[in-house]
Structure formats: C-alpha cells, structure tokens
Amino acid sequence: MKEFNYQQLDDIIHSRIRLAIISVLIAVDEAEFKFLKEKVKTTDGNLSVHLKKLDEAGYVFVRKEFINKKPVTSYRLSKKGQEAFRLYVERLEKLINK
C-alpha cells in the first residue's frame, strides 16, 4: 500500500460538523439555519461557529433576511465549496481504494 498523505485532506472540511454541513448543503439548493441544526444535530452555538468558518473560507454563501419580522439565515454551497467537497471525496476514495 502506498502511503497516503493525510495533509492533502482539506482542514476546513475535515471536521465532523463541517463535513456534515457540507454533506447536507451539497444535496439541497439552500438551507435555513434551523434545518441545518436539525440535520446536523448540534447546538446553535456550535453550528454558528462552523458555518462562520465555512463562510470565511468562501465555501458557503450566507443570506440574511426578515420573514414576518423574524430574522432568517440561509446557506448554500458556493462553487468553491462544491469543488472543495468534490476534491475531498476524491482524495478519500483514493485512500479507500489503495
């Protein structure tokens, strides 16, 4: 077996919570914070921290609006995020198939 260079894995994605967020977002056009919280099964604070990190990396787009006078924040995966996820999965597959 050829040695796998773990440093090729994207540190932004290689976190259970962030990987879960991206896995949800890759399957939908857009998701509200509440929906992500339910799917990822984490706290508001924990989810917020990880979404901020994904936003800072340019992996997600954030849209904030008011609906019936209540703040609603939605997220969608950017092209950069989609490509990063595709590459992450490709590198994991290479590890598994060696």
N, C-alpha and C positions, 0 to 999 in steps of 0.2 A: 504494500500500500504506500502510495506516495504521500508524503507529509502534507497536511493541509495547513495553510497559513491562516489562522483564525483572525489575524489583523485585517484580512480582506473583508470581513463582515462589517457592515455599517453600524457604527456605535449608536447612531441616532435610533435606528430601527431595533437594534439588538437589546431590547428591554421588553419584558413580558407585556407591560401595559401598552407601550408604544406599538409593539407588534400587533397586539390585539386591536388597537385603534385603527391602524392601517389596514388590518385584515377586514374590519367592518367597512371602512371607507372605500376600499377597492371594489366592494360589492354593491355600493349604492352611489347615486349621483351626489347626494348631500345628506348630512345627518345632523339633527339638533343635539345639543349637549345632553339633554335628558335621555334621548335614545342611545347615545354612546355610553352614558353611565349605566343604563340597564344592560346593554350588551356586554360591556367590559366588566361589569360587576365590581366597581370600585367607588371610592368616595368622591365627592365633589372636588375637594382639595387636591387629591391625588391625580384625578383626571385633568384638572386645570393645569397642574404643573407639567404633565406630559404633553398636553395639547400645546402649551406655550413653547415647549422645546421643539415640537414638530413645526410649529409656526415659524419660529426663529430660524429653523433650517430651510424654510421655504417648501416644506413637504405638504403643507395644508394651506388652504385659503380659509379665512375666517370672515363670516358675515354676521354683523350685529344689527338687530332691528327691534322695533317695538310692535307687538301684536296685541291688540286690546289693552294697550297701555302697560304691557308686561315685556321686559327685555327677553329676547330670544336670540341665542347664538347658534349659528350653524357652521358646519365644517365640511369641506370637500377636499379631496386629494388633488394636489397640483400635478402638472406634467412631471415636474422634478420628483415629486413624491412617488408617482406611478413608476417612473424609471428606476428610482432607488429601490423600490419594493421588488420590481422585476429582477434587478441585479442581485438583490439579497437572496431571493428564492433560487435563482440560477446558481449562486455560489453554494447554497445549502445542498442543492441537488447534486452538484459535483462532489461534495463531501460524502453524501449518502451513496452515490454510485461508484465510488472508488473501491 
